[in-house]
Amino acid sequence: MANILIIGAGGVGRVVVYKCVQDPTFDKITLASRRLSSCARYQEEVKARYDKDIDIAEVDADDIPALVALIQKVKPDMVLNIALPYQDLTIMEACLQTKTHYLDTANYEHPDAAKFEYKEQWAYHDRYKDAGIMALLGSGFDPGVTNVFCAYAQKHYFDTIETIDILDCNAGDHGYPFATNFNPEINLREVSSKGRYWEEGKWIETEPMEIKMVWDYPEIGKKDSYLLYHEEMESLIKHIKGLKRIRFFMTFGESYLTHMKCLENVGMLGIEEVEHMGQKIIPMQFLKTLLPDPATLGERTKGKTNIGIVATGIKDGQKKTIYIYNICDHEKTYKETLSQAVSYTTGVPAMIGAKMMMQQKWLNDGVFNMEQFDPDPFMEALNQDGLTWFVKEL
Ligand SMILES: NC(=O)c1ccc[n+]([C@@H]2O[C@H](COP(=O)([O-])OP(=O)(O)OC[C@H]3O[C@@H](n4cnc5c(N)ncnc54)[C@H](OP(=O)(O)O)[C@@H]3O)[C@@H](O)[C@H]2O)c1
């Protein structure tokens, strides 16, 4: 039975709390966030829904001494970082100082530079190893489950995987002309950046949304899918041996792209400070204030998500193509957790990652990505915990 500290009471944090409360692996849960009011809301919901008590605390996760003090007080077996990618390094550092296991769902990102890199998190490997603690990086859906799907394909279907396409479709409709399904700042920074894919040992850069293909997503249908850079590719090229190409595609509707282009053209996606009526503001952060809070979208969202991987390669001398995917229904996830499917598909794997660590199914000293562990217990847990998956030979 584990004592856990969850940091970040946002859209994904709610799902993590709901799922951990229902799993017998975790017997003591503390939810901490920048604002105590965000935690108190989920504390009340959990009491009303499950008649379970969780502790709450206020913490600024940019402040290492404050994090260390909180961890020393709560004495958790592990910390689940469900705040923002900006806080990855401070929370990792506090975990190191207190010798506490760590998990997150997104790659570190510097607030002033919209780029993802594992370099700074991987640099903790030796120090975590020496301290006898583990960090599990990217235990969401993508990154996260997509990495586990690749490891599962490698283990059960191929001698060598040659190509991987990660295919992320959200066909949910929330009825707003424009909104993002998770933190708007993180989301818009990701999709307005240049695209990148990896082929024959090198990265190839593309203009934003330059490469498009149409994919027929099971239970959804054909959708325009655009090539983006996505962080799990950086670890997968290291760990899937023999890989020749990896790409990531995400679906976007016409309306989303038109809004994004207009916002970009007028400078609203800027991440540098501008002077506005004597005040310094960051346009992207101001836009976040104007847009609907993703945590409130659940109630209005209808439709499904479908995220998976298509791997091609060789098995017993034969060419083979495998598609592994999950379909998640926004209305069903709302019923279960008061959250839309994007938060749900991230929060459930975060809980499962923590469960794998606390049940010692995935436990090692150092810093690890998801595909470095045996995929089987994780895949089994996905089916039990609400994210059923399918395998198709194409
Ligand atoms: N891997 C995946 O598949 C995937 C998919 C989607 C999202 N994600 C990741 O999941 C994470 C959470 O996303 P989300 O949609 O839940 O975002 P969100 O709704 O904006 O929630 C983030 C929460 O973090 C808290 N926070 C922000 N700065 C903080 C600080 N300095 N100290 C303490 N708490 C702080 C905020 O707290 P307050 O409310 O208290 O102010 C907020 O509630 C992000 O890292 C995102 O990139 C991963």
PDBQT file of the ligand as one rigid body, heavy atoms in Angstrom, charges set to zero:
ROOT
HETATM    1  N1  LIG A 401       1.451  12.534 -22.298  1.00  0.00    +0.000 N 
HETATM    2  C1  LIG A 401       0.262  12.919 -22.668  1.00  0.00    +0.000 C 
HETATM    3  O1  LIG A 401      -0.432  12.178 -23.376  1.00  0.00    +0.000 OA
HETATM    4  C2  LIG A 401      -0.295  14.240 -22.224  1.00  0.00    +0.000 A 
HETATM    5  C3  LIG A 401      -1.506  14.689 -22.774  1.00  0.00    +0.000 A 
HETATM    6  C4  LIG A 401      -2.062  15.875 -22.278  1.00  0.00    +0.000 A 
HETATM    7  C5  LIG A 401      -1.400  16.583 -21.276  1.00  0.00    +0.000 A 
HETATM    8  N2  LIG A 401      -0.205  16.126 -20.789  1.00  0.00    +0.000 N 
HETATM    9  C6  LIG A 401       0.505  16.856 -19.720  1.00  0.00    +0.000 C 
HETATM   10  O2  LIG A 401      -0.238  16.761 -18.518  1.00  0.00    +0.000 OA
HETATM   11  C7  LIG A 401       0.108  17.847 -17.675  1.00  0.00    +0.000 C 
HETATM   12  C8  LIG A 401      -1.159  18.450 -17.082  1.00  0.00    +0.000 C 
HETATM   13  O3  LIG A 401      -1.980  18.955 -18.138  1.00  0.00    +0.000 OA
HETATM   14  P1  LIG A 401      -3.416  19.590 -17.842  1.00  0.00    +0.000 P 
HETATM   15  O4  LIG A 401      -4.158  19.600 -19.102  1.00  0.00    +0.000 OA
HETATM   16  O5  LIG A 401      -3.980  18.972 -16.615  1.00  0.00    +0.000 OA
HETATM   17  O6  LIG A 401      -2.990  21.097 -17.526  1.00  0.00    +0.000 OA
HETATM   18  P2  LIG A 401      -3.801  22.142 -16.627  1.00  0.00    +0.000 P 
HETATM   19  O7  LIG A 401      -5.253  21.828 -16.637  1.00  0.00    +0.000 OA
HETATM   20  O8  LIG A 401      -3.315  23.489 -17.006  1.00  0.00    +0.000 OA
HETATM   21  O9  LIG A 401      -3.279  21.784 -15.155  1.00  0.00    +0.000 OA
HETATM   22  C9  LIG A 401      -1.989  22.033 -14.712  1.00  0.00    +0.000 C 
HETATM   23  C10 LIG A 401      -2.057  22.234 -13.212  1.00  0.00    +0.000 C 
HETATM   24  O10 LIG A 401      -0.722  22.474 -12.770  1.00  0.00    +0.000 OA
HETATM   25  C11 LIG A 401      -0.772  23.388 -11.746  1.00  0.00    +0.000 C 
HETATM   26  N3  LIG A 401       0.421  24.210 -11.732  1.00  0.00    +0.000 N 
HETATM   27  C12 LIG A 401       0.888  25.013 -12.722  1.00  0.00    +0.000 A 
HETATM   28  N4  LIG A 401       2.001  25.630 -12.322  1.00  0.00    +0.000 NA
HETATM   29  C13 LIG A 401       2.236  25.210 -11.051  1.00  0.00    +0.000 A 
HETATM   30  C14 LIG A 401       3.228  25.499 -10.088  1.00  0.00    +0.000 A 
HETATM   31  N5  LIG A 401       4.224  26.356 -10.334  1.00  0.00    +0.000 N 
HETATM   32  N6  LIG A 401       3.144  24.914  -8.870  1.00  0.00    +0.000 NA
HETATM   33  C15 LIG A 401       2.148  24.028  -8.599  1.00  0.00    +0.000 A 
HETATM   34  N7  LIG A 401       1.187  23.721  -9.458  1.00  0.00    +0.000 NA
HETATM   35  C16 LIG A 401       1.229  24.306 -10.675  1.00  0.00    +0.000 A 
HETATM   36  C17 LIG A 401      -1.962  24.297 -11.985  1.00  0.00    +0.000 C 
HETATM   37  O11 LIG A 401      -2.395  24.542 -10.696  1.00  0.00    +0.000 OA
HETATM   38  P3  LIG A 401      -3.489  25.537 -10.086  1.00  0.00    +0.000 P 
HETATM   39  O12 LIG A 401      -4.808  25.109 -10.659  1.00  0.00    +0.000 OA
HETATM   40  O13 LIG A 401      -3.372  25.215  -8.641  1.00  0.00    +0.000 OA
HETATM   41  O14 LIG A 401      -3.102  26.931 -10.451  1.00  0.00    +0.000 OA
HETATM   42  C18 LIG A 401      -2.890  23.425 -12.823  1.00  0.00    +0.000 C 
HETATM   43  O15 LIG A 401      -3.982  22.988 -12.081  1.00  0.00    +0.000 OA
HETATM   44  C19 LIG A 401       0.905  18.818 -18.552  1.00  0.00    +0.000 C 
HETATM   45  O16 LIG A 401       2.279  18.630 -18.277  1.00  0.00    +0.000 OA
HETATM   46  C20 LIG A 401       0.617  18.351 -19.955  1.00  0.00    +0.000 C 
HETATM   47  O17 LIG A 401       1.663  18.635 -20.860  1.00  0.00    +0.000 OA
HETATM   48  C21 LIG A 401       0.351  14.966 -21.225  1.00  0.00    +0.000 A 
ENDROOT
TORSDOF 0
